[in-house]
Amino acid sequence: MRAQDRYEALAAGDGQALEALADEILATGVDVSVTAGPESVSAPVRVGVSGSGATVVLGHIALTRCTAHVDGVRGDGIRAGHDLTGALAAAICDAECERGGPLSPRVHELCRSAQTEAARRRSERADLVAMTTMEEP
């Protein structure tokens, strides 16, 4: 799994499962240091303007980000909203994978579950959109 895919999956994965896995990683006795955050920030939501190449900001979304090192290896985490614990847990899990730690297969499993759930939600949304399409009489 690419680092970017893992990062996105940890951002969207089940919060309770993510925190439980981070706790298991911590229980192995690793040295953890938090080097940035966790901190809440906002990010603009931009959409392109047809044909002009310009973008328009629709609004901002709240995010929480964090950077941590597990046994000297960097991990980054981000979660939607004000989720300090979740962002730290995502950073710890990311670092566990980056260092190839003993629980990295479990992190990959959690990420695959998050990707499967995201695909299911996209499919459901596509089905709903398809049902709302108006046909000419």
Disulfide bonds with the S-S distance in Angstrom:
none
